[in-house]
Amino acid sequence: MNSTLLKYGSLIFLLPFLQVSIFNNILLLDYINPLFYIIFVFVFPLSKNKTNLLLISFLLGICIDLLTNDGGIHAFSLVFIAYIRLFFLYVLTGKNDSDLDQLKISKLSFPILFIWISLLTFIHHFIVFYLEQFSLIRFDNLLLKTFLTSLLSIVLIIFGLQLFLKKKSNA
């Protein structure tokens, strides 16, 4: 229990550091800036208490917001996808709450994992960029920025998950 708390608690400090020091310095074509910190929602165990996930997601989002002076948009969007993540996983796998103990990220097929990550990443990025812009006047610009940033973020998240899951399975 303590090792799990230590591991996921350390992500609250590691992910904002990585986001601010590395990923926020990547800007391609004036649209693409990967938001890697959302990997937390994907690596947090599915069978853990949802309240803990929402609380830790809020803390992680607030850390990002404080470091980037964004006024709560990352906290809101991260808590939102943390709240809906199981619903999308149930829809994609056909499982329900009673099957939650057997459902593990490492055991998902790649197509389901890819679709799940893509949906949640796109929703997260759309919320972030909409709240940043707070207007639908340039909706085409909003969709383009969301789509392009989501593509890079999805690639980085899948790569990060492969590293995280391999490390976890070898231990």
C-alpha positions in Angstrom: 0.0 0.0 0.0 2.8 2.4 1.0 4.8 1.7 -2.2 1.7 2.3 -4.3 1.1 5.6 -2.5 4.7 6.6 -2.9 4.8 5.7 -6.6 1.7 7.6 -7.6 2.4 10.4 -5.1 5.8 10.9 -6.7 4.1 11.3 -10.1 2.4 14.4 -8.7 5.9 16.0 -8.5 7.5 14.3 -11.5 4.9 14.9 -14.1 4.6 18.7 -13.6 8.4 18.9 -13.6 8.5 17.0 -16.9 5.6 19.0 -18.4 7.0 22.4 -17.5 10.7 21.8 -18.1 10.6 19.6 -21.2 7.1 19.3 -22.9 6.1 23.0 -22.6 9.3 23.9 -24.5 8.2 21.8 -27.5 6.3 24.0 -29.9 5.8 22.8 -33.4 4.0 24.8 -36.1 2.6 27.1 -33.5 0.0 24.5 -32.7 1.6 21.4 -31.3 2.6 21.5 -27.6 2.2 18.0 -26.1 0.4 17.7 -22.8 2.1 14.6 -21.4 1.0 14.9 -17.8 -2.3 13.3 -18.6 -0.5 9.9 -18.7 -1.3 9.8 -14.9 -5.0 9.0 -15.7 -3.9 6.1 -17.8 -1.4 4.6 -15.4 -3.5 5.0 -12.2 -4.9 1.5 -11.3 -8.4 0.9 -12.5 -9.4 -1.0 -9.3 -8.4 1.8 -7.0 -10.9 4.2 -5.4 -12.3 6.7 -7.8 -12.3 9.4 -5.2 -8.5 9.0 -4.8 -8.0 9.3 -8.5 -10.1 12.5 -8.7 -8.3 14.0 -5.7 -4.9 13.2 -7.0 -5.8 14.3 -10.6 -7.0 17.6 -9.1 -3.7 18.1 -7.2 -1.7 17.3 -10.3 -3.8 19.6 -12.5 -3.4 22.4 -9.9 0.3 21.9 -9.9 0.4 22.3 -13.6 -1.9 25.4 -13.4 0.3 27.0 -10.7 3.5 26.4 -12.7 2.0 27.7 -16.0 -0.3 30.4 -14.6 -3.3 28.9 -16.4 -6.0 29.5 -13.8 -7.5 26.0 -13.3 -8.0 24.8 -16.9 -5.6 21.8 -16.5 -7.1 20.8 -13.1 -10.7 20.9 -14.6 -9.8 19.0 -17.7 -7.7 16.4 -15.9 -10.4 15.7 -13.3 -13.0 15.5 -16.1 -11.2 12.8 -18.0 -10.3 11.0 -14.7 -14.1 10.9 -14.0 -15.1 9.5 -17.5 -12.1 7.1 -18.0 -13.9 4.0 -16.8 -17.1 4.7 -18.7 -15.1 4.8 -22.0 -13.2 1.7 -21.0 -16.4 -0.2 -20.2 -17.9 0.9 -23.5 -14.8 -0.2 -25.5 -14.3 -3.6 -23.7 -17.9 -4.5 -23.0 -17.0 -5.0 -19.3 -18.8 -3.6 -16.2 -18.1 -2.8 -12.6 -18.0 -6.5 -11.6 -15.2 -7.2 -14.1 -13.1 -4.3 -12.8 -10.7 -6.5 -10.7 -9.7 -8.5 -13.8 -9.4 -5.4 -16.0 -5.8 -4.2 -16.3 -4.2 -1.7 -18.7 -1.4 -4.1 -19.4 -3.9 -6.8 -20.6 -5.8 -4.5 -23.0 -5.4 -5.2 -26.7 -3.5 -2.4 -28.5 -6.5 -1.3 -30.6 -8.7 -0.8 -27.5 -5.8 0.9 -25.6 -5.1 3.2 -28.5 -8.8 4.2 -29.0 -9.2 4.7 -25.2 -6.1 6.9 -25.0 -7.1 8.8 -28.2 -10.6 9.6 -27.0 -9.6 10.8 -23.6 -6.6 12.7 -24.9 -8.7 14.5 -27.5 -11.4 15.3 -25.0 -8.8 16.6 -22.5 -7.1 18.8 -25.1 -10.3 20.1 -26.5 -11.4 21.2 -23.0 -8.0 22.8 -22.3 -7.8 24.7 -25.6 -11.5 25.7 -25.5 -11.0 27.2 -21.9 -7.8 28.8 -23.0 -9.5 30.4 -26.0 -12.9 30.7 -24.4 -14.6 31.4 -27.7 -16.0 29.4 -30.6 -15.3 32.2 -33.1 -12.3 30.4 -34.4 -13.7 26.8 -34.0 -11.6 25.6 -36.9 -8.5 26.8 -35.2 -9.6 25.2 -32.0 -10.1 21.8 -33.7 -6.8 22.0 -35.6 -4.8 22.8 -32.5 -6.7 20.0 -30.6 -6.1 17.4 -33.3 -2.4 18.2 -33.9 -1.5 18.4 -30.3 -3.5 15.2 -29.5 -1.6 13.3 -32.2 1.8 14.1 -30.6 0.5 13.6 -27.1 -0.9 10.2 -28.0 2.4 9.0 -29.4 4.3 10.2 -26.3 1.7 8.7 -24.0 1.8 5.3 -25.7 5.6 5.4 -25.7 5.5 6.3 -22.0 3.0 3.6 -21.2 5.2 1.0 -22.9 8.1 2.1 -20.7 6.0 2.2 -17.6 4.3 -1.2 -18.2 7.5 -3.0 -19.2 9.2 -1.7 -16.1 6.3 -2.8 -14.0 6.1 -6.3 -15.5 9.9 -6.9 -15.2 9.9 -6.0 -11.5 
